[in-house]
């Protein structure tokens, strides 16, 4: 056999030899593992921070309504030492810090509890090299309570003399306060405090913080108390004052408006109102509710009517109504009989008849017009509005119009029996 001259084999050629490459890889891996393992056995101290503190009350305490109100937000830290590979992986979630003696609490109060750390994951090849910091915490334990308080108005301001300051309104009328029963029981009042030195000429809206007071008038402030709202929007309405005339609209009355205006007397004739400037500046007359002239005759010619005020107006007078007196001089009456009736808003595919042969209507008016009045001056109309789809027999009111006699009106209300049927 021919001998191989090993001195002639090049080093680079060895890596192209499969057996050599396999052996070399195994040896190199072993060296690396031994190096890492050797270094990993070195002990190392590491600080783990921001560990939540667990405070667990007993089931009996929880059933009794007890709850932890302070101390549960504290974060702890601890030093650990051990295998570098393990210690380097530890996070705050791998360690649990527990308040000892919490399970022994049975009554409300403030308690100082000792903290201890324990392992809380599968990573456990390490030791605690120091105690927990902080070592002790103070916790507040109490029963939970809710209470609702009306918000008291302590808004201080001044309005211009030409303006009227209406009552302050809040975005919330009440507030719900919750927290430890001991703290809640101290609260007697909740107040919205605000003061401005400006002389106000227009409505303002301000955000006002709420303040809690005890029975001695001392301010209560506690991080353990929660409020459904901590502030309210306070609206301070500042309205412009103005004296305006009182007027009234007439329904079912004579066509002659001069006749009406000359004979109607309103007492009082004016009223003091307040409203936003952009509204009241353009207002000269405020109206009463409508005067129904079909109820007017010489024996019933005095009416008390309320003001027809919309919400933006504030009535500054001491009365909410005015008295209407109607001058009935030279007013006479006549009864006329109507037998000709017209229909309004009757569908084109329907016909209708009035089953009332003749209807007596009482008319009041100026004596010279009453003397000349006849049934031909009366237009009686049955308005079928809102009854377009009706067929059959029914009773309907009639609208009465007096033609050519503008200082006369019909007294009372009148109905006729009608029949509506399909057109043939």
LOMARSE-764720 format. One record per residue (C-alpha): residue number from 0; y, z, x. Coordinates in Angstrom, 1 decimal. Layout:
% LOMARSE-764720
+-----+--------+--------+--------+
|   i |      y |      z |      x |
+-----+--------+--------+--------+
| NUM |      Y |      Z |      X |
...
+-----+--------+--------+--------+
//
This chain:
% LOMARSE-764720
+-----+--------+--------+--------+
|   i |      y |      z |      x |
+-----+--------+--------+--------+
|   0 |    0.0 |    0.0 |    0.0 |
|   1 |    3.4 |   -0.9 |    1.2 |
|   2 |    5.8 |    2.1 |    1.6 |
|   3 |    9.2 |    2.0 |   -0.1 |
|   4 |   12.2 |    2.6 |    2.2 |
|   5 |   14.2 |    5.2 |    0.2 |
|   6 |   17.2 |    4.8 |    2.5 |
|   7 |   17.5 |    1.3 |    1.2 |
|   8 |   17.9 |    2.3 |   -2.5 |
|   9 |   21.5 |    2.4 |   -3.6 |
|  10 |   22.9 |    5.3 |   -5.6 |
|  11 |   24.3 |    3.0 |   -8.3 |
|  12 |   20.8 |    1.6 |   -8.9 |
|  13 |   19.5 |    5.1 |   -9.8 |
|  14 |   21.6 |    5.1 |  -13.1 |
|  15 |   19.8 |    1.9 |  -14.1 |
|  16 |   16.5 |    3.7 |  -13.8 |
|  17 |   15.5 |    5.1 |  -17.3 |
|  18 |   13.5 |    8.1 |  -16.0 |
|  19 |   16.4 |    9.1 |  -13.7 |
|  20 |   19.0 |    8.8 |  -16.5 |
|  21 |   17.0 |   11.0 |  -18.9 |
|  22 |   16.4 |   13.8 |  -16.3 |
|  23 |   20.1 |   13.7 |  -15.2 |
|  24 |   21.3 |   14.1 |  -18.8 |
|  25 |   19.0 |   17.1 |  -19.5 |
|  26 |   20.2 |   18.8 |  -16.3 |
|  27 |   23.9 |   18.2 |  -17.0 |
|  28 |   23.6 |   19.5 |  -20.6 |
|  29 |   21.8 |   22.7 |  -19.3 |
|  30 |   24.6 |   23.3 |  -16.8 |
|  31 |   27.3 |   22.9 |  -19.5 |
|  32 |   25.5 |   25.2 |  -21.9 |
|  33 |   25.0 |   27.9 |  -19.3 |
|  34 |   28.7 |   27.6 |  -18.3 |
|  35 |   29.9 |   28.0 |  -21.9 |
|  36 |   27.5 |   30.8 |  -22.7 |
|  37 |   28.5 |   32.6 |  -19.6 |
|  38 |   32.2 |   32.4 |  -20.5 |
|  39 |   31.5 |   33.2 |  -24.2 |
|  40 |   30.0 |   36.5 |  -23.4 |
|  41 |   33.3 |   37.8 |  -22.2 |
|  42 |   34.9 |   40.2 |  -24.6 |
|  43 |   38.3 |   39.3 |  -26.1 |
|  44 |   40.7 |   41.3 |  -28.3 |
|  45 |   42.5 |   39.3 |  -31.0 |
|  46 |   45.0 |   40.4 |  -33.7 |
|  47 |   44.2 |   39.3 |  -37.3 |
|  48 |   47.3 |   39.5 |  -39.5 |
|  49 |   48.4 |   38.9 |  -43.2 |
|  50 |   45.2 |   40.6 |  -44.6 |
|  51 |   45.6 |   41.4 |  -48.3 |
|  52 |   45.0 |   45.0 |  -49.2 |
|  53 |   42.4 |   45.6 |  -51.9 |
|  54 |   43.2 |   48.5 |  -54.3 |
|  55 |   40.4 |   48.9 |  -56.8 |
|  56 |   40.7 |   51.6 |  -59.6 |
|  57 |   37.6 |   52.9 |  -61.3 |
|  58 |   36.4 |   51.3 |  -64.6 |
|  59 |   37.3 |   54.6 |  -66.4 |
|  60 |   40.8 |   54.5 |  -65.1 |
|  61 |   41.2 |   50.8 |  -66.1 |
|  62 |   39.8 |   51.6 |  -69.6 |
|  63 |   42.4 |   54.4 |  -69.8 |
|  64 |   45.1 |   51.8 |  -69.3 |
|  65 |   46.0 |   52.6 |  -65.7 |
|  66 |   47.3 |   49.9 |  -63.5 |
|  67 |   48.6 |   49.6 |  -59.9 |
|  68 |   52.4 |   48.8 |  -60.0 |
|  69 |   53.2 |   49.0 |  -56.3 |
|  70 |   51.4 |   48.7 |  -52.9 |
|  71 |   49.2 |   45.8 |  -53.9 |
|  72 |   51.5 |   43.3 |  -52.2 |
|  73 |   51.2 |   44.9 |  -48.8 |
|  74 |   49.6 |   42.9 |  -45.9 |
|  75 |   47.7 |   44.6 |  -43.1 |
|  76 |   46.7 |   43.7 |  -39.5 |
|  77 |   43.8 |   44.8 |  -37.3 |
|  78 |   42.6 |   44.0 |  -33.7 |
|  79 |   39.1 |   42.8 |  -33.2 |
|  80 |   37.0 |   42.1 |  -30.0 |
|  81 |   33.8 |   40.5 |  -29.2 |
|  82 |   32.2 |   37.1 |  -28.6 |
|  83 |   35.0 |   34.6 |  -27.9 |
|  84 |   33.4 |   31.9 |  -30.0 |
|  85 |   33.2 |   34.3 |  -33.0 |
|  86 |   36.6 |   36.0 |  -32.6 |
|  87 |   38.3 |   32.6 |  -32.2 |
|  88 |   37.1 |   31.5 |  -35.6 |
|  89 |   38.2 |   34.6 |  -37.5 |
|  90 |   40.8 |   34.3 |  -40.3 |
|  91 |   42.3 |   36.9 |  -42.6 |
|  92 |   39.8 |   36.0 |  -45.3 |
|  93 |   36.9 |   37.1 |  -43.1 |
|  94 |   38.2 |   40.7 |  -43.1 |
|  95 |   38.8 |   43.0 |  -46.1 |
|  96 |   41.2 |   45.9 |  -46.0 |
|  97 |   40.5 |   48.5 |  -48.6 |
|  98 |   42.5 |   51.5 |  -49.8 |
|  99 |   40.2 |   54.5 |  -49.8 |
| 100 |   40.3 |   57.0 |  -52.6 |
| 101 |   41.7 |   54.4 |  -55.1 |
| 102 |   38.6 |   54.8 |  -57.1 |
| 103 |   39.2 |   58.5 |  -57.5 |
| 104 |   42.6 |   58.1 |  -59.3 |
| 105 |   42.5 |   59.2 |  -62.9 |
| 106 |   46.1 |   60.0 |  -63.9 |
| 107 |   49.5 |   58.3 |  -63.4 |
| 108 |   51.4 |   59.1 |  -60.2 |
| 109 |   52.3 |   58.1 |  -56.7 |
| 110 |   49.4 |   58.3 |  -54.2 |
| 111 |   49.1 |   58.0 |  -50.4 |
| 112 |   45.9 |   56.1 |  -49.6 |
| 113 |   44.2 |   55.5 |  -46.3 |
| 114 |   43.3 |   51.9 |  -45.4 |
| 115 |   40.1 |   50.8 |  -43.7 |
| 116 |   38.8 |   47.4 |  -42.6 |
| 117 |   35.4 |   45.9 |  -43.1 |
| 118 |   33.7 |   42.6 |  -42.4 |
| 119 |   33.7 |   40.2 |  -45.3 |
| 120 |   32.0 |   37.0 |  -44.2 |
| 121 |   28.9 |   35.8 |  -42.2 |
| 122 |   31.0 |   36.0 |  -39.0 |
| 123 |   30.1 |   39.5 |  -38.0 |
| 124 |   29.5 |   39.5 |  -34.2 |
| 125 |   32.6 |   41.4 |  -33.4 |
| 126 |   34.0 |   44.9 |  -33.5 |
| 127 |   37.2 |   46.5 |  -34.7 |
| 128 |   39.1 |   47.6 |  -31.6 |
| 129 |   41.9 |   49.4 |  -33.5 |
| 130 |   42.6 |   51.0 |  -36.8 |
| 131 |   44.3 |   49.2 |  -39.6 |
| 132 |   48.1 |   48.9 |  -39.4 |
| 133 |   49.6 |   50.4 |  -41.5 |
| 134 |   47.0 |   53.1 |  -41.7 |
| 135 |   48.3 |   54.5 |  -45.0 |
| 136 |   50.1 |   53.1 |  -48.0 |
| 137 |   51.9 |   54.6 |  -51.0 |
| 138 |   50.9 |   53.2 |  -54.4 |
| 139 |   52.3 |   53.8 |  -57.8 |
| 140 |   49.8 |   54.0 |  -60.7 |
| 141 |   50.8 |   54.2 |  -64.3 |
| 142 |   50.0 |   52.9 |  -67.8 |
| 143 |   51.5 |   49.6 |  -68.8 |
| 144 |   54.1 |   49.6 |  -71.6 |
| 145 |   56.4 |   47.0 |  -73.3 |
| 146 |   59.5 |   47.8 |  -75.3 |
| 147 |   62.1 |   45.6 |  -77.0 |
| 148 |   65.8 |   46.4 |  -76.8 |
| 149 |   68.8 |   44.9 |  -78.6 |
| 150 |   71.3 |   43.6 |  -76.2 |
| 151 |   74.6 |   45.5 |  -76.5 |
| 152 |   77.9 |   43.7 |  -76.2 |
| 153 |   80.3 |   45.0 |  -73.5 |
| 154 |   82.3 |   41.8 |  -73.0 |
| 155 |   86.0 |   42.5 |  -72.3 |
| 156 |   88.6 |   39.8 |  -72.6 |
| 157 |   92.0 |   39.0 |  -74.1 |
| 158 |   93.0 |   36.1 |  -76.4 |
| 159 |   96.4 |   34.4 |  -76.7 |
| 160 |   98.3 |   35.9 |  -79.8 |
| 161 |   98.3 |   32.4 |  -81.4 |
| 162 |   94.5 |   32.3 |  -81.3 |
| 163 |   91.8 |   34.2 |  -83.0 |
| 164 |   88.9 |   35.8 |  -81.0 |
| 165 |   85.7 |   35.6 |  -83.1 |
| 166 |   82.6 |   37.8 |  -82.4 |
| 167 |   80.7 |   37.2 |  -79.1 |
| 168 |   77.3 |   35.6 |  -79.5 |
| 169 |   74.4 |   35.8 |  -77.1 |
| 170 |   71.7 |   33.2 |  -76.3 |
| 171 |   69.2 |   36.1 |  -76.9 |
| 172 |   69.8 |   39.0 |  -79.2 |
| 173 |   67.1 |   41.2 |  -77.6 |
| 174 |   65.1 |   41.6 |  -74.4 |
| 175 |   61.5 |   42.7 |  -73.9 |
| 176 |   61.1 |   45.0 |  -70.9 |
| 177 |   57.7 |   45.8 |  -69.4 |
| 178 |   56.3 |   47.9 |  -66.6 |
| 179 |   55.2 |   51.4 |  -65.8 |
| 180 |   55.3 |   53.7 |  -68.8 |
| 181 |   57.2 |   56.3 |  -66.9 |
| 182 |   59.9 |   53.9 |  -66.0 |
| 183 |   60.2 |   52.2 |  -69.4 |
| 184 |   60.6 |   55.5 |  -71.1 |
| 185 |   63.8 |   56.2 |  -69.1 |
| 186 |   65.5 |   53.1 |  -70.5 |
| 187 |   67.8 |   53.9 |  -73.5 |
| 188 |   70.2 |   50.9 |  -73.6 |
| 189 |   70.4 |   47.3 |  -72.3 |
| 190 |   74.0 |   46.0 |  -72.0 |
| 191 |   75.7 |   42.7 |  -71.2 |
| 192 |   78.7 |   43.6 |  -69.1 |
| 193 |   81.4 |   41.1 |  -68.4 |
| 194 |   85.2 |   41.3 |  -68.0 |
| 195 |   87.9 |   38.6 |  -67.5 |
| 196 |   91.6 |   39.1 |  -67.0 |
| 197 |   92.5 |   35.6 |  -68.1 |
| 198 |   94.3 |   35.1 |  -71.4 |
| 199 |   91.9 |   32.9 |  -73.3 |
| 200 |   93.0 |   29.9 |  -75.4 |
| 201 |   89.7 |   28.2 |  -75.8 |
| 202 |   86.0 |   29.1 |  -76.2 |
| 203 |   84.2 |   29.9 |  -73.0 |
| 204 |   80.5 |   30.3 |  -72.2 |
| 205 |   79.5 |   32.6 |  -69.3 |
| 206 |   76.2 |   33.8 |  -67.9 |
| 207 |   76.1 |   37.6 |  -68.0 |
| 208 |   73.5 |   39.7 |  -66.2 |
| 209 |   71.8 |   42.5 |  -68.2 |
| 210 |   72.0 |   46.1 |  -67.1 |
| 211 |   69.6 |   48.9 |  -68.0 |
| 212 |   70.9 |   52.5 |  -68.6 |
| 213 |   69.2 |   55.8 |  -69.0 |
| 214 |   70.3 |   58.5 |  -71.5 |
| 215 |   72.9 |   59.8 |  -69.0 |
| 216 |   74.6 |   56.5 |  -68.6 |
| 217 |   73.1 |   55.9 |  -65.1 |
| 218 |   72.0 |   52.4 |  -64.1 |
| 219 |   68.3 |   51.9 |  -63.9 |
| 220 |   67.0 |   49.5 |  -61.2 |
| 221 |   63.3 |   49.1 |  -60.3 |
| 222 |   61.2 |   46.4 |  -58.8 |
| 223 |   58.3 |   47.5 |  -61.0 |
| 224 |   60.2 |   46.6 |  -64.2 |
| 225 |   60.0 |   43.0 |  -65.6 |
| 226 |   62.5 |   41.6 |  -68.2 |
| 227 |   61.8 |   38.7 |  -70.5 |
| 228 |   65.4 |   37.6 |  -69.6 |
| 229 |   67.6 |   39.0 |  -66.9 |
| 230 |   70.8 |   37.4 |  -68.1 |
| 231 |   72.2 |   35.9 |  -71.3 |
| 232 |   74.7 |   33.1 |  -72.1 |
| 233 |   77.6 |   34.8 |  -73.8 |
| 234 |   79.8 |   32.6 |  -76.0 |
| 235 |   83.3 |   33.9 |  -76.6 |
| 236 |   84.8 |   31.8 |  -79.4 |
| 237 |   88.5 |   31.5 |  -79.2 |
| 238 |   89.9 |   29.7 |  -82.3 |
| 239 |   93.4 |   28.5 |  -83.1 |
| 240 |   95.1 |   30.0 |  -86.1 |
| 241 |   96.8 |   28.0 |  -88.8 |
| 242 |   98.0 |   28.4 |  -92.4 |
| 243 |   96.8 |   25.5 |  -94.6 |
| 244 |   97.3 |   24.6 |  -98.2 |
| 245 |   94.5 |   25.1 | -100.8 |
| 246 |   93.5 |   22.1 | -102.8 |
| 247 |   90.8 |   21.2 | -105.3 |
| 248 |   89.0 |   18.0 | -106.3 |
| 249 |   88.3 |   17.3 | -110.0 |
| 250 |   85.2 |   15.8 | -111.5 |
| 251 |   84.7 |   14.5 | -115.1 |
| 252 |   88.5 |   14.7 | -115.5 |
| 253 |   91.4 |   12.5 | -116.6 |
| 254 |   92.0 |    9.3 | -114.6 |
| 255 |   95.7 |   10.2 | -114.2 |
| 256 |   95.9 |   12.3 | -111.0 |
| 257 |   99.6 |   13.1 | -111.5 |
| 258 |   98.7 |   14.6 | -114.8 |
| 259 |   96.1 |   16.8 | -113.1 |
| 260 |   98.3 |   17.8 | -110.2 |
| 261 |  101.2 |   18.7 | -112.4 |
| 262 |   99.1 |   21.0 | -114.6 |
| 263 |   97.0 |   22.8 | -112.0 |
| 264 |   98.3 |   25.9 | -110.3 |
| 265 |   96.3 |   27.5 | -107.5 |
| 266 |   96.7 |   31.1 | -106.5 |
| 267 |   97.0 |   31.7 | -103.6 |
| 268 |   98.4 |   28.3 | -102.6 |
| 269 |   97.6 |   28.7 |  -98.9 |
| 270 |   95.1 |   30.5 |  -96.6 |
| 271 |   95.0 |   31.5 |  -93.0 |
| 272 |   92.2 |   29.8 |  -91.1 |
| 273 |   90.9 |   29.7 |  -87.5 |
| 274 |   89.0 |   26.9 |  -85.9 |
| 275 |   88.7 |   25.0 |  -82.6 |
| 276 |   92.1 |   23.3 |  -81.8 |
| 277 |   90.7 |   19.7 |  -82.1 |
| 278 |   89.6 |   20.4 |  -85.6 |
| 279 |   92.4 |   22.6 |  -87.1 |
| 280 |   95.3 |   20.6 |  -85.6 |
| 281 |   94.5 |   17.7 |  -88.0 |
| 282 |   93.9 |   20.0 |  -91.0 |
| 283 |   96.6 |   20.4 |  -93.7 |
| 284 |   94.6 |   21.3 |  -96.8 |
| 285 |   91.3 |   23.1 |  -97.4 |
| 286 |   89.4 |   22.4 | -100.6 |
| 287 |   87.8 |   24.7 | -103.1 |
| 288 |   84.6 |   23.7 | -104.7 |
| 289 |   85.0 |   20.9 | -107.3 |
| 290 |   86.6 |   21.7 | -110.6 |
| 291 |   84.5 |   20.3 | -113.5 |
| 292 |   87.0 |   19.2 | -116.1 |
| 293 |   84.3 |   18.8 | -118.7 |
| 294 |   84.4 |   22.6 | -119.1 |
| 295 |   88.2 |   22.7 | -119.6 |
| 296 |   89.9 |   23.3 | -123.0 |
| 297 |   92.8 |   25.4 | -124.2 |
| 298 |   90.5 |   28.4 | -124.6 |
| 299 |   88.9 |   28.0 | -121.2 |
| 300 |   91.5 |   27.0 | -118.7 |
| 301 |   91.3 |   29.6 | -115.9 |
| 302 |   88.7 |   29.4 | -113.2 |
| 303 |   88.0 |   31.3 | -110.0 |
| 304 |   86.5 |   28.9 | -107.4 |
| 305 |   85.2 |   29.7 | -103.9 |
| 306 |   86.4 |   27.9 | -100.8 |
| 307 |   84.3 |   25.0 |  -99.6 |
| 308 |   84.4 |   26.1 |  -95.9 |
| 309 |   82.2 |   24.5 |  -93.3 |
| 310 |   80.8 |   26.8 |  -90.5 |
| 311 |   83.4 |   25.8 |  -87.9 |
| 312 |   86.2 |   27.5 |  -89.9 |
| 313 |   86.9 |   31.2 |  -89.9 |
| 314 |   88.6 |   32.6 |  -93.0 |
| 315 |   91.2 |   35.1 |  -91.8 |
| 316 |   92.3 |   36.0 |  -95.4 |
| 317 |   91.1 |   38.9 |  -97.4 |
| 318 |   89.7 |   36.7 | -100.2 |
| 319 |   87.0 |   34.0 | -100.4 |
| 320 |   88.2 |   32.3 | -103.5 |
| 321 |   91.3 |   31.1 | -105.4 |
| 322 |   92.2 |   31.2 | -109.1 |
| 323 |   92.9 |   27.9 | -110.9 |
| 324 |   95.2 |   28.0 | -113.9 |
| 325 |   95.5 |   24.8 | -116.0 |
| 326 |   98.6 |   24.2 | -118.2 |
| 327 |   97.3 |   23.2 | -121.6 |
| 328 |  100.7 |   22.6 | -123.4 |
| 329 |  100.7 |   19.5 | -125.7 |
| 330 |   96.9 |   19.3 | -125.4 |
| 331 |   95.1 |   18.3 | -128.5 |
| 332 |   91.5 |   17.4 | -129.3 |
| 333 |   89.7 |   14.8 | -131.4 |
| 334 |   86.0 |   14.2 | -132.2 |
| 335 |   84.9 |   10.5 | -131.9 |
| 336 |   81.6 |    9.0 | -132.7 |
| 337 |   79.9 |    6.6 | -130.3 |
| 338 |   77.1 |    4.2 | -131.2 |
| 339 |   77.4 |    1.6 | -128.4 |
| 340 |   75.6 |    2.6 | -125.2 |
| 341 |   75.1 |    0.8 | -122.0 |
| 342 |   72.4 |    1.0 | -119.3 |
| 343 |   73.1 |    1.1 | -115.6 |
| 344 |   70.5 |    0.6 | -112.8 |
| 345 |   67.8 |   -0.6 | -115.2 |
| 346 |   65.2 |   -2.8 | -113.6 |
| 347 |   65.3 |   -6.5 | -114.4 |
| 348 |   61.8 |   -6.5 | -115.8 |
| 349 |   62.5 |   -3.7 | -118.2 |
| 350 |   64.4 |   -3.2 | -121.5 |
| 351 |   65.7 |    0.0 | -123.0 |
| 352 |   67.1 |    1.2 | -126.3 |
| 353 |   68.9 |    4.4 | -127.4 |
| 354 |   67.2 |    6.0 | -130.3 |
| 355 |   70.4 |    8.0 | -131.2 |
| 356 |   72.3 |    6.2 | -133.8 |
| 357 |   75.6 |    7.9 | -133.3 |
| 358 |   76.8 |   10.6 | -130.9 |
| 359 |   79.8 |   12.8 | -131.6 |
| 360 |   82.0 |   13.5 | -128.5 |
| 361 |   84.9 |   15.9 | -128.3 |
| 362 |   87.9 |   14.6 | -126.4 |
| 363 |   90.9 |   16.6 | -125.2 |
| 364 |   94.1 |   15.2 | -123.9 |
| 365 |   97.9 |   14.7 | -124.4 |
| 366 |   98.8 |   14.8 | -128.0 |
| 367 |  100.3 |   11.3 | -128.1 |
| 368 |   97.2 |    9.7 | -126.5 |
| 369 |   94.8 |   11.7 | -128.7 |
| 370 |   96.6 |   10.4 | -131.8 |
| 371 |   95.9 |    6.8 | -130.7 |
| 372 |   92.3 |    7.5 | -129.6 |
| 373 |   89.4 |    5.7 | -131.3 |
| 374 |   85.7 |    5.2 | -130.6 |
| 375 |   86.4 |    1.8 | -129.0 |
| 376 |   88.1 |    3.6 | -126.2 |
| 377 |   84.9 |    5.4 | -125.2 |
| 378 |   82.3 |    3.9 | -122.8 |
| 379 |   79.0 |    5.7 | -122.8 |
| 380 |   76.6 |    4.8 | -120.0 |
| 381 |   73.0 |    5.8 | -119.4 |
| 382 |   72.4 |    5.7 | -115.6 |
| 383 |   68.8 |    5.0 | -114.7 |
| 384 |   69.2 |    5.7 | -111.1 |
| 385 |   66.1 |    7.6 | -109.7 |
| 386 |   64.3 |    6.5 | -113.0 |
| 387 |   63.8 |    2.8 | -112.1 |
| 388 |   60.0 |    2.9 | -112.4 |
| 389 |   60.0 |    4.9 | -115.7 |
| 390 |   58.6 |    3.5 | -119.0 |
| 391 |   58.3 |    5.4 | -122.3 |
| 392 |   60.4 |    7.9 | -124.1 |
| 393 |   62.7 |   10.4 | -122.5 |
| 394 |   66.1 |   12.1 | -122.8 |
| 395 |   68.9 |   11.2 | -120.5 |
| 396 |   72.5 |   12.4 | -119.9 |
| 397 |   75.3 |   10.0 | -120.5 |
| 398 |   78.4 |    9.3 | -118.4 |
| 399 |   81.6 |    9.1 | -120.5 |
| 400 |   84.6 |    7.0 | -119.5 |
| 401 |   87.8 |    6.9 | -121.5 |
| 402 |   89.5 |    3.5 | -121.3 |
| 403 |   93.3 |    3.2 | -121.6 |
| 404 |   93.9 |    6.9 | -122.2 |
| 405 |   94.3 |    8.3 | -118.6 |
| 406 |   95.4 |   11.8 | -119.7 |
| 407 |   92.2 |   12.5 | -121.8 |
| 408 |   88.8 |   13.8 | -120.9 |
| 409 |   85.5 |   14.5 | -122.6 |
| 410 |   84.6 |   18.2 | -123.1 |
| 411 |   81.0 |   19.2 | -122.7 |
| 412 |   77.8 |   17.3 | -121.7 |
| 413 |   75.8 |   14.9 | -123.8 |
| 414 |   72.3 |   13.5 | -123.9 |
| 415 |   70.6 |   10.7 | -125.8 |
| 416 |   67.0 |    9.9 | -126.5 |
| 417 |   65.9 |    6.5 | -125.0 |
| 418 |   62.9 |    4.3 | -124.8 |
| 419 |   62.2 |    2.1 | -121.8 |
| 420 |   59.6 |   -0.7 | -122.0 |
| 421 |   58.5 |   -3.8 | -120.2 |
| 422 |   60.4 |   -7.0 | -120.9 |
| 423 |   58.5 |   -9.5 | -123.1 |
+-----+--------+--------+--------+
//
